[in-house]
Amino acid sequence: MKDLLLIALFAALGAGGAGLLGWPAVRLLRRRSVALSLFCVAVVTVLAVTSGTFAVAQAMFLSHHDLGVVITVLGMAAVVSLLTAALLGRQVVAGSRALTAAARTVGSDTGFAAPAQPLGTELAELSAELAATSARLAESRSREQALERSRRELIAWISHDLRTPLAGLRAMSEALEDGVADDPPRYLRGIRTEVDRLTGMVDDLFELSRIQAGALSLSLARVSVYDLVGDAIAGAYPLARQRGVRLEGAEVAAEPVEVDGREITRVLGNLLVNAIRCTPEDGVVAVAARRERDEVVLSVTDGCGGIPEQDLPRVFETGWRGAPARTPRAASPAARGGDSGAGLGLAIVRGIVEAHAGRASVRNVNGGCCFEITLPAAARA
């Protein structure tokens, strides 16, 4: 037992001396290449093993021949160990450089190009994270481009739609001012109509800005979708009667939801006004509501003839109305927008619905299209 303790002491002294000498080198190289640091660690390890073994061999009084054999074996093992450490370091450096080159493609138009060569587990995980980051950046850039495109279209639509009522107001006011208006009350009614239209545009812009800024304040209360649909139909009935469109709301289930009744009524009102304007005379606009698991789906189906499939994904974008140079009175199914005619109504619909943790969608059906809003259902009493 005493001999084993003595051997352990000599081995510890030899290995410890090599370790003390190698520690400053490892510290100095910590900011250098990983390959150099790995090689330095291998050198320290080999020196520690060699020193410990040599110290023990000297203490055991081996013959010179046996000592030479031990030193030869240690030398060959040291050479193999150092060569292995050097090769491993080169592999790590090559993988790191390949990953560095691939990292330059993060966020590029072509997307992240992962290194072709095999990587270690840690570098492979880093490569996967870079790929995910690149995908998020691409998605963010695409979303930003879509928002910028919507902003430009909104400005173009607003500029176009403001020009018409302003020109009408100017012409009618000049006629009244010059005394050439043959029916002043009719001119005054026209001025009031154009002012109401401008007011609607401003109100829609203000509402949309609140939604996009996240400043929409909701007063949630438990209500029945039957009552919400009834209020919306009552508000849209005069326009439907004027255009000869029949409103139907027979398939409306009395399901409870916890929403801001005023805002959801506005959503349904926008959808109904769009549907009525785009449905030909003697057509039908049907409102329905049903429960699907933990959600309530409200739908407005019209007879507009459908929306082109390529336009469906953009229907709810701000300022988009599908057809160029449309006037506020356009009745094309692609020229949907809302009460103001500025292409804001459906963007407001989506914003309000999403503020209620719901979603808005549209699809073509036989003879028309169906707008649906999905809201979380309230627990039944």
Protein Blocks (a to p, Z undefined) as FASTA:
>chain_A
ZZmmmmmmmmmmmmmmmmmmmmmmmmmmmmmcfklmmmmmmmmmmmmmmmmmmmmmmmno
pafklmmmmmmmmmmmmmmmmmmmmmmmmmmmmmmmmmmmmmmmgoianopaddfbdcdf
klmmmmmmmmmmmmmmmmmmmmmmmmmmmmmmmmmmmmmmmmmmmmmmmmmmmmmmnopa
fblmlmmmmmmmmmmmmmmmmmmmmmmmmmmnopaccddddddfklmmmmmmmmmmmmmm
mnopacdfkbcccddddddfklmmmmmmmmmmmmmmmpcehiacddddddehjaccdddd
dfeopaafklmmmmmpghiahiahiafkbcbfklgfbjnonopmmmmmmmmmmmnopacd
ddddehiacddddddddddZZ
